[in-house]
Amino acid sequence: VNTADSHICGYAQITLITLSTLLLMYGLLSKLMARLQRHRHQLNEQLIRLNHSMDASGDEWWEWDIAKNTVHRGHHWSFFPDDGMRSQDHYDAGAIHPKDLPRVRKAIEDHLNGKSEHYQLTYRVKGEQRKGWLWVLDRGRIVARNDGGKPSRIAGTLSDVNHLMQTKDQHLLFARTLENISDAVVILDKLFRPIDINQAFTKITGYTKDKLPEWSFAFNRYPEQFTEQLKKTLQNSGRWFGELEVHRADGSLFQIELTLDAVTDDEGNFTHYVGVFSDITQRKSTERELRKLANSDTLTELPNRSLFYANHQHMVRRSEPHALLVFDLDDFKKVNDSLGHNAGDQVLCAVARRLQRCCRSEDTLYRLGGDEFAIVIEGENSISTLSEVAERAMDTLSDPFKVQNSELFVSSSIGIAMYPLDGESTEDLLKKADIAMYYAKNQGANRFQFFSESMNEQAVKRLHLESMLRQGLREKWFEVHYQPQYSVERQQMIGMEALVRLRHPEQGLISPGDFMPLAEESGLIIDIGRWVLEQACQAAQSWREQGLYDGRIAINLSAKELDLDHFNETVEEILERTGLPADALELEITEGSVMQSPKQAISSMQALRKQGVLLALDDFGTGYSSLAYLKKFPITTLKIDRTFVKDLEHTLEDRQMANAIITIAHNLGLEVVAEGVENSDQIKILSAMNCDICQGFYFSHPLPHRDMTGLLREHKGSLPPHLLSHSTPKLA
Ligand SMILES: Nc1nc2c(ncn2[C@@H]2O[C@@H]3COP(=O)(O)O[C@H]4[C@@H](O)[C@H](n5cnc6c(=O)[nH]c(N)nc65)O[C@@H]4COP(=O)(O)O[C@H]3[C@H]2O)c(=O)[nH]1
């Protein structure tokens, strides 16, 4: 091998080596480049993934270069919190709530100063576009330091935690509400052990959170069966509600109204119970007080009518045989009227005490109202025993009552009805006892009466009649008939009596004898009487105005009308309206009704007399006939009752009676009217006795308005000629 060749060979070797090295380096470089490319690609992908996940989470990532004071961020959010440290770009700065800002700055500073591994806090921030504050969770940590070890970069994220904070707020509000409401709240575990309470619980019970009773404080007074039952209810329906009496921490008792609700987990298992209650001690005592007031009569302190109904209905529900005695004091109104209501109240209290003494411990006395009492006698339906009770009651009332230094006598009418024989409901039995009591009263009072079906029939009839009277008033079925009264001496009609009738569309004309007693009892007489007064005054005045008649018109008054306050004003008003002069009106008052309360009757009569109205005492001789009173009554006329006239021509006693009445009346300066004159013999006798006026079927029956007008037109008030011959004046 020559030198040149060896040189060539050397060059070739060098070239080859160089080329191989270059190739090797190129290979290495391309591998490096490829790896770098791959890494960059991976990094990009990671960045994209990170971006995607940040996007999906709604969070914002950020990195703060402390030295350059720049913030890089994902720009998922339109704004970045402006804490005055991290942000530079003010165009997208979000204001931090002024109350939160110091906290934010401190957290970041503390972290920069190495006081925390990382920082994490929630605060409120608001971008320009945003109306309300947004709660954010800001988390960050130092990711790089400079050569001196100082933090150079911090990276972190911002999360929207608004919904969490709102929920937290709601929880807080809820907890605060529970803590502050005035109802006590207790949370019990599955075994009814209290685990938490609110302030009201402590206030009401005295138990504190650290000293809760071991077991539900509410049940410690009740037997186990009760709690078992309660638990069953809770398990079945998830709720129990009721009133309980419980102990406070200091041992005192009080009442609560408790609602227990079961709390379930997601699987529907009971995990806890919540009890909510209020202290109802005060309410209960008020209720008791009110119930007592509602159930007892304030005057006598006896159980009242409403308690009677409640208790009696209870007895009826249990079908317990018993008897009901209803008491109504006789003429009690007189006590009130004559001695005043105070005295009346005293008597009622004394009656209550006396009746109470007649009752056995198992009997109950009630005051049903006014002067009405009732005794319920349990388990007793023997007529003889019940009669004994009624007699004992009457006996105990028979002793005089001492009121306002005077002695008063009070009696009672008693009606007795038996359950279930006479009635099967409270209303029915009370009605039957009332019917029997009214029957006893009508029989003369101061007696007792057992209910019987025949009484019931009567009562039913009365009920029908009463509704017929009411209907009659509404439908104008009443009419007034007029019966002339003649002066035999002057042979002139000097008066007429107005007599009411009811013309029923089907039953025809019904006379007052059939409905007056009931009209009086029911008080309907007041409306009927007023109507008659008005009609009769109007009719009399119209005859006067037509020149047909100038005598008086007599109208019957009932005791009830006379008793009315200001009745005289009613009369005055009617006289004024109709134009009838007062002295052309005569009001007839029966002796019986005046004697019911003579003092009051006298004062009412005096008021009427003052107006100039004439007053007649009707049915004289049939009732009390107290001559002493007769003198005191401011009457102008005395009417001899028909019973004395009826047999005048046959009976000496009646003649003597009539004669005596006429003499007394004349001695007192009164005019005398004889009623029920039916024949000329009676006229002769009465004329002989100087009786001033006669009225009766002999002259005329009571006539309807039209017929009376006819009679007046025909005879101008003089005695019809066919009667003239019989009216021979004065017999020896
Ligand atoms: N047997 C017989 N009877 C005769 C004779 N003459 C008249 N009568 C009847 O005797 C009654 C007289 O009226 P009274 O005694 O005031 O008795 C009246 C009176 O107390 C009462 N009454 C009538 N209308 C009214 C009224 O508007 N208001 C009031 N409160 N009571 C009235 O009803 C009672 C009965 O009235 P009437 O049935 O109309 O009965 C009337 C009359 O029709 C006769 O010669 N023989």
PDBQT file of the ligand as one rigid body, heavy atoms in Angstrom, charges set to zero:
ROOT
HETATM    1  N1  LIG A 801    -174.292  33.094  76.205  1.00  0.00    +0.000 N 
HETATM    2  C1  LIG A 801    -174.266  34.363  75.912  1.00  0.00    +0.000 A 
HETATM    3  N2  LIG A 801    -173.128  34.964  75.575  1.00  0.00    +0.000 NA
HETATM    4  C2  LIG A 801    -173.167  36.282  75.259  1.00  0.00    +0.000 A 
HETATM    5  C3  LIG A 801    -174.340  37.014  75.271  1.00  0.00    +0.000 A 
HETATM    6  N3  LIG A 801    -174.031  38.286  74.915  1.00  0.00    +0.000 NA
HETATM    7  C4  LIG A 801    -172.717  38.333  74.687  1.00  0.00    +0.000 A 
HETATM    8  N4  LIG A 801    -172.166  37.129  74.861  1.00  0.00    +0.000 N 
HETATM    9  C5  LIG A 801    -170.767  36.705  74.758  1.00  0.00    +0.000 C 
HETATM   10  O1  LIG A 801    -170.132  37.061  75.965  1.00  0.00    +0.000 OA
HETATM   11  C6  LIG A 801    -168.812  37.424  75.731  1.00  0.00    +0.000 C 
HETATM   12  C7  LIG A 801    -168.609  38.777  76.295  1.00  0.00    +0.000 C 
HETATM   13  O2  LIG A 801    -167.302  39.097  76.273  1.00  0.00    +0.000 OA
HETATM   14  P1  LIG A 801    -166.368  38.983  77.510  1.00  0.00    +0.000 P 
HETATM   15  O3  LIG A 801    -167.073  38.667  78.762  1.00  0.00    +0.000 OA
HETATM   16  O4  LIG A 801    -165.541  40.222  77.508  1.00  0.00    +0.000 OA
HETATM   17  O5  LIG A 801    -165.481  37.714  77.165  1.00  0.00    +0.000 OA
HETATM   18  C8  LIG A 801    -164.673  37.741  76.037  1.00  0.00    +0.000 C 
HETATM   19  C9  LIG A 801    -163.334  38.322  76.313  1.00  0.00    +0.000 C 
HETATM   20  O6  LIG A 801    -162.915  37.991  77.620  1.00  0.00    +0.000 OA
HETATM   21  C10 LIG A 801    -162.515  37.583  75.327  1.00  0.00    +0.000 C 
HETATM   22  N5  LIG A 801    -162.274  38.470  74.193  1.00  0.00    +0.000 N 
HETATM   23  C11 LIG A 801    -163.024  38.659  73.099  1.00  0.00    +0.000 A 
HETATM   24  N6  LIG A 801    -162.431  39.545  72.288  1.00  0.00    +0.000 NA
HETATM   25  C12 LIG A 801    -161.305  39.946  72.907  1.00  0.00    +0.000 A 
HETATM   26  C13 LIG A 801    -160.270  40.854  72.599  1.00  0.00    +0.000 A 
HETATM   27  O7  LIG A 801    -160.263  41.525  71.582  1.00  0.00    +0.000 OA
HETATM   28  N7  LIG A 801    -159.248  40.969  73.505  1.00  0.00    +0.000 N 
HETATM   29  C14 LIG A 801    -159.223  40.272  74.651  1.00  0.00    +0.000 A 
HETATM   30  N8  LIG A 801    -158.199  40.436  75.487  1.00  0.00    +0.000 N 
HETATM   31  N9  LIG A 801    -160.173  39.407  74.971  1.00  0.00    +0.000 NA
HETATM   32  C15 LIG A 801    -161.208  39.254  74.123  1.00  0.00    +0.000 A 
HETATM   33  O8  LIG A 801    -163.150  36.452  74.890  1.00  0.00    +0.000 OA
HETATM   34  C16 LIG A 801    -164.337  36.323  75.649  1.00  0.00    +0.000 C 
HETATM   35  C17 LIG A 801    -165.389  35.638  74.879  1.00  0.00    +0.000 C 
HETATM   36  O9  LIG A 801    -165.790  36.396  73.835  1.00  0.00    +0.000 OA
HETATM   37  P2  LIG A 801    -166.999  35.960  72.925  1.00  0.00    +0.000 P 
HETATM   38  O10 LIG A 801    -166.906  34.528  72.596  1.00  0.00    +0.000 OA
HETATM   39  O11 LIG A 801    -167.112  36.942  71.831  1.00  0.00    +0.000 OA
HETATM   40  O12 LIG A 801    -168.140  36.122  73.887  1.00  0.00    +0.000 OA
HETATM   41  C18 LIG A 801    -168.637  37.375  74.222  1.00  0.00    +0.000 C 
HETATM   42  C19 LIG A 801    -170.033  37.513  73.708  1.00  0.00    +0.000 C 
HETATM   43  O13 LIG A 801    -170.246  36.963  72.431  1.00  0.00    +0.000 OA
HETATM   44  C20 LIG A 801    -175.552  36.363  75.632  1.00  0.00    +0.000 A 
HETATM   45  O14 LIG A 801    -176.623  36.926  75.680  1.00  0.00    +0.000 OA
HETATM   46  N10 LIG A 801    -175.456  35.044  75.947  1.00  0.00    +0.000 N 
ENDROOT
TORSDOF 0
